[in-house]
């Protein structure tokens, strides 16, 4: 149960950071980057473009959320019966 809560919270943090990067990129040129990171192959470029555009805190929040989500997902998979 505790792992499910951690998994949900870490995914929520990752999703929030991703949407904040989308909003930030939508206000900067070129604007097509905001649309490009909404589709699955391009979503991995979100932290790179965020860092390159000066949104370093959002980049680090995205990376931290991704790492925590990955660890929680691994624990949930490993500990499931």
Buried (B, 14 or more C-beta within 10 A) or exposed (E): EEBEEBBEBBBEBBEBBBEBBBEBBEEEEEEEBBEBBEEEEBBEBBBEBBBEBEBEEBBBBBBBBBEBBEEBBEBEEEEEE
